[in-house]
């Protein structure tokens, strides 16, 4: 399963927003990957996600594979849509 979305947070997916994303992704057994600008990162690794350099208004794709992949994608999409609680 996958979802395509836009990062709207003012600083992109850096520092606190990235930590929140990884924390949410890590709750699930599904394998979660984030793709940006042709590069892929492990969605459960803070360094991996930060390494993508995702900026404000960046289009990303989140892939999830596993039994709870739908729930994982729904939570991650809600986190992004809610602008990481800000």
C-alpha positions in Angstrom: 0.0 0.0 0.0 1.1 3.6 -0.5 0.0 7.1 -0.1 1.2 10.3 -1.8 1.1 13.5 0.2 2.6 17.0 0.6 4.6 18.0 3.6 3.2 21.4 4.7 5.2 21.9 7.9 7.2 25.2 7.8 10.5 23.4 8.2 9.7 20.4 6.2 10.3 16.9 7.6 13.2 17.9 9.9 14.0 17.6 13.6 10.8 17.4 15.6 8.4 16.6 12.7 10.7 13.8 11.5 11.0 12.4 15.1 7.2 12.4 15.4 6.9 10.6 12.0 9.4 7.9 13.0 7.8 7.5 16.4 4.4 6.9 14.8 5.8 4.6 12.1 7.6 2.5 14.7 4.4 1.6 16.4 3.6 -0.7 13.5 4.9 -4.0 12.4 4.6 -3.0 8.7 7.8 -2.1 6.8 7.5 1.6 6.1 9.5 3.5 3.5 9.5 7.2 2.4 10.3 8.2 -1.1 11.4 11.8 -2.0 13.2 13.0 -5.2 13.9 9.4 -6.3 15.5 8.5 -3.0 14.1 6.0 -0.5 14.4 5.9 3.3 13.4 3.6 6.1 10.4 5.3 7.7 11.4 4.0 11.1 14.9 5.5 11.1 15.3 9.1 12.1 18.7 9.5 10.4 17.3 7.8 7.2 14.3 10.2 7.1 16.4 13.3 7.9 18.8 12.2 5.1 16.2 12.8 2.5 16.2 16.5 3.1 12.4 16.9 2.8 11.4 20.5 2.6 8.1 22.4 2.9 5.6 21.7 0.1 7.6 18.6 -0.9 5.7 15.7 -2.4 6.5 12.4 -0.8 5.3 8.8 -1.1 4.9 6.6 1.9 4.9 2.8 1.2 3.8 0.3 3.8 4.0 -3.5 3.6 2.6 -5.8 6.2 -0.5 -6.8 8.1 -1.1 -3.4 9.7 0.0 -1.3 6.7 -3.4 0.3 6.2 -3.5 1.5 9.9 0.1 2.8 9.7 -0.6 4.8 6.5 -3.8 6.3 8.0 -2.0 7.4 11.1 1.0 8.9 9.2 -1.3 10.7 6.8 -3.3 12.1 9.7 -0.1 13.3 11.3 1.0 15.1 8.1 -2.5 16.5 7.4 -2.6 17.8 11.0 0.7 19.6 10.4 2.4 17.6 13.2 0.2 19.0 15.9 0.9 22.7 15.1 
